[in-house]
Amino acid sequence: MTKPGQSWPPTDTEPAVPHEDAPAPGSKLGVHYSHCFGCGDEVEAGLHIQSSVAEGPVVVSQFTVTEAHQGAPGLAHGGLLACAFDEALGSAVGNLLRKPSVTAKLETDFVRPVPVGSTLHIAAELDGVSGRKIYVSADGRLDAADGPVAVRARALFVTVGFEHFTTHGDKDALHKFGVSDKERPKDWDINP
Ligand SMILES: CCCCCCCCCCCC(=O)SCCNC(=O)CCNC(=O)[C@H](O)C(C)(C)COP(=O)(O)OP(=O)(O)OC[C@H]1O[C@@H](n2cnc3c(N)ncnc32)[C@H](O)[C@@H]1OP(=O)(O)O
């Protein structure tokens, strides 16, 4: 675990420079997969996170906590909050760098309770890249972009080849992600 005060990223990194085809600041980001628990519109009890690109290597996301997301009565489950951050951090990595990547490590600090009915405003920022390793962190603020911080997270994503998804998951994964064979060389950095 990263201890409070420990430097982040934990190793020397290069700046994370958005891909030339990354959506511009202000762009709303769509659902990357309709059955994704984080953002998918076909998962009734899912998190239905909505994200858009902000200035800097930053993606902002909103997650509204419903009764389907409770741990204690009236309060969000911590594991689902971690899920929300995984999605928000992954969205920053995937959309800005356009490198297929997976979460290798995810740390969360739960600072305040998050009640049902509240909306977490999550700002995820790319902190640096070291080879295949991408460091990214986020703050989640209660009910407003400048509200009190409720959750903080840091993550390491590792760039993988597209075959990670087709080998370990669904052989049709790329089409389900909406990435056609024709698009791959142009729109994605596929040489991790
Ligand atoms: C438009 C699109 C939107 C896209 C929007 C997408 C949003 C989706 C968000 C959800 C994302 C997910 O939940 S993804 C699902 C959850 N994650 C997973 O299922 C990943 C499962 N794990 C794996 O498949 C593997 O362990 C990998 C790929 C992470 C790494 O395996 P590998 O490829 O063999 O590489 P490996 O050599 O082990 O690791 C590479 C480097 O990372 C380091 N490393 C690896 N794991 C760790 C670790 N836990 N902690 C520290 N360091 C680590 C290694 O030391 C090494 O450093 P060095 O020696 O190079 O220095």
The ligand as an SDF file (V2000), in Angstrom:
LIG
                    3D

 61 63  0  0  0  0  0  0  0  0999 V2000
  -12.4660    4.2800  -25.1930 C   0  0  0  0  0  0  0  0  0  0  0  0
  -12.0850    3.2490  -24.1150 C   0  0  0  0  0  0  0  0  0  0  0  0
  -12.6130    3.5040  -22.7710 C   0  0  0  0  0  0  0  0  0  0  0  0
  -12.1780    2.4370  -21.8330 C   0  0  0  0  0  0  0  0  0  0  0  0
  -12.7760    2.6500  -20.4850 C   0  0  0  0  0  0  0  0  0  0  0  0
  -12.4530    1.4550  -19.6550 C   0  0  0  0  0  0  0  0  0  0  0  0
  -12.9770    1.5960  -18.2610 C   0  0  0  0  0  0  0  0  0  0  0  0
  -12.9360    0.2620  -17.6100 C   0  0  0  0  0  0  0  0  0  0  0  0
  -12.3900    0.3250  -16.2430 C   0  0  0  0  0  0  0  0  0  0  0  0
  -12.3000   -1.0270  -15.6480 C   0  0  0  0  0  0  0  0  0  0  0  0
  -10.8960   -1.5810  -15.7990 C   0  0  0  0  0  0  0  0  0  0  0  0
  -10.7950   -2.9110  -15.1320 C   0  0  0  0  0  0  0  0  0  0  0  0
  -11.4210   -3.1630  -14.1560 O   0  0  0  0  0  0  0  0  0  0  0  0
   -9.7390   -4.0560  -15.8140 S   0  0  0  0  0  0  0  0  0  0  0  0
  -10.1880   -5.5790  -14.9990 C   0  0  0  0  0  0  0  0  0  0  0  0
   -9.3870   -5.8110  -13.7060 C   0  0  0  0  0  0  0  0  0  0  0  0
   -7.9830   -6.0800  -13.9980 N   0  0  0  0  0  0  0  0  0  0  0  0
   -7.5530   -7.2560  -14.4650 C   0  0  0  0  0  0  0  0  0  0  0  0
   -8.3540   -8.2010  -14.6970 O   0  0  0  0  0  0  0  0  0  0  0  0
   -6.1010   -7.4030  -14.7100 C   0  0  0  0  0  0  0  0  0  0  0  0
   -5.6030   -8.7920  -14.3260 C   0  0  0  0  0  0  0  0  0  0  0  0
   -4.1060   -8.8090  -14.3210 N   0  0  0  0  0  0  0  0  0  0  0  0
   -3.4310   -9.1030  -15.4590 C   0  0  0  0  0  0  0  0  0  0  0  0
   -4.0320   -9.4700  -16.4990 O   0  0  0  0  0  0  0  0  0  0  0  0
   -1.9490   -8.9930  -15.3990 C   0  0  0  0  0  0  0  0  0  0  0  0
   -1.4980   -9.1300  -14.0660 O   0  0  0  0  0  0  0  0  0  0  0  0
   -1.4350   -7.6300  -15.9710 C   0  0  0  0  0  0  0  0  0  0  0  0
   -1.8650   -7.4760  -17.4540 C   0  0  0  0  0  0  0  0  0  0  0  0
   -1.9370   -6.4360  -15.1640 C   0  0  0  0  0  0  0  0  0  0  0  0
    0.1160   -7.6310  -15.9000 C   0  0  0  0  0  0  0  0  0  0  0  0
    0.6060   -8.8320  -16.4170 O   0  0  0  0  0  0  0  0  0  0  0  0
    1.7680   -8.8720  -17.5240 P   0  0  0  0  0  0  0  0  0  0  0  0
    1.2710   -8.3470  -18.8130 O   0  0  0  0  0  0  0  0  0  0  0  0
    2.3220  -10.2730  -17.4990 O   0  0  0  0  0  0  0  0  0  0  0  0
    2.8380   -7.8360  -17.0280 O   0  0  0  0  0  0  0  0  0  0  0  0
    3.8160   -7.8360  -15.7520 P   0  0  0  0  0  0  0  0  0  0  0  0
    5.2060   -7.9960  -16.2500 O   0  0  0  0  0  0  0  0  0  0  0  0
    3.3430   -8.7580  -14.6780 O   0  0  0  0  0  0  0  0  0  0  0  0
    3.5890   -6.3470  -15.2030 O   0  0  0  0  0  0  0  0  0  0  0  0
    3.9840   -5.2280  -15.9830 C   0  0  0  0  0  0  0  0  0  0  0  0
    4.6050   -4.2280  -15.0320 C   0  0  0  0  0  0  0  0  0  0  0  0
    3.5910   -3.8140  -14.1010 O   0  0  0  0  0  0  0  0  0  0  0  0
    4.0090   -4.1260  -12.7630 C   0  0  0  0  0  0  0  0  0  0  0  0
    2.8430   -4.5860  -12.0190 N   0  0  0  0  0  0  0  0  0  0  0  0
    1.9120   -5.4800  -12.4070 C   0  0  0  0  0  0  0  0  0  0  0  0
    0.9930   -5.6610  -11.4540 N   0  0  0  0  0  0  0  0  0  0  0  0
    1.3570   -4.8620  -10.4200 C   0  0  0  0  0  0  0  0  0  0  0  0
    0.7990   -4.5850   -9.1260 C   0  0  0  0  0  0  0  0  0  0  0  0
   -0.3300   -5.1630   -8.6950 N   0  0  0  0  0  0  0  0  0  0  0  0
    1.4440   -3.7010   -8.3380 N   0  0  0  0  0  0  0  0  0  0  0  0
    2.5830   -3.0930   -8.7520 C   0  0  0  0  0  0  0  0  0  0  0  0
    3.1470   -3.3030   -9.9640 N   0  0  0  0  0  0  0  0  0  0  0  0
    2.5460   -4.1730  -10.7890 C   0  0  0  0  0  0  0  0  0  0  0  0
    5.0410   -5.2170  -12.9160 C   0  0  0  0  0  0  0  0  0  0  0  0
    5.9320   -5.2250  -11.8170 O   0  0  0  0  0  0  0  0  0  0  0  0
    5.7520   -4.7900  -14.2010 C   0  0  0  0  0  0  0  0  0  0  0  0
    6.6430   -3.7370  -13.9040 O   0  0  0  0  0  0  0  0  0  0  0  0
    8.0850   -3.6280  -14.6050 P   0  0  0  0  0  0  0  0  0  0  0  0
    8.7710   -4.9260  -14.3090 O   0  0  0  0  0  0  0  0  0  0  0  0
    7.8050   -3.4460  -16.0590 O   0  0  0  0  0  0  0  0  0  0  0  0
    8.7130   -2.4410  -13.9440 O   0  0  0  0  0  0  0  0  0  0  0  0
  1  2  1  0
  2  3  1  0
  3  4  1  0
  4  5  1  0
  5  6  1  0
  6  7  1  0
  7  8  1  0
  8  9  1  0
  9 10  1  0
 10 11  1  0
 11 12  1  0
 12 13  2  0
 12 14  1  0
 14 15  1  0
 15 16  1  0
 16 17  1  0
 17 18  1  0
 18 19  2  0
 18 20  1  0
 20 21  1  0
 21 22  1  0
 22 23  1  0
 23 24  2  0
 23 25  1  0
 25 26  1  0
 25 27  1  0
 27 28  1  0
 27 29  1  0
 27 30  1  0
 30 31  1  0
 31 32  1  0
 32 33  2  0
 32 34  1  0
 32 35  1  0
 35 36  1  0
 36 37  2  0
 36 38  1  0
 36 39  1  0
 39 40  1  0
 40 41  1  0
 41 42  1  0
 41 56  1  0
 42 43  1  0
 43 44  1  0
 43 54  1  0
 44 45  1  0
 44 53  1  0
 45 46  2  0
 46 47  1  0
 47 48  1  0
 47 53  2  0
 48 49  1  0
 48 50  2  0
 50 51  1  0
 51 52  2  0
 52 53  1  0
 54 55  1  0
 54 56  1  0
 56 57  1  0
 57 58  1  0
 58 59  2  0
 58 60  1  0
 58 61  1  0
M  END
$$$$
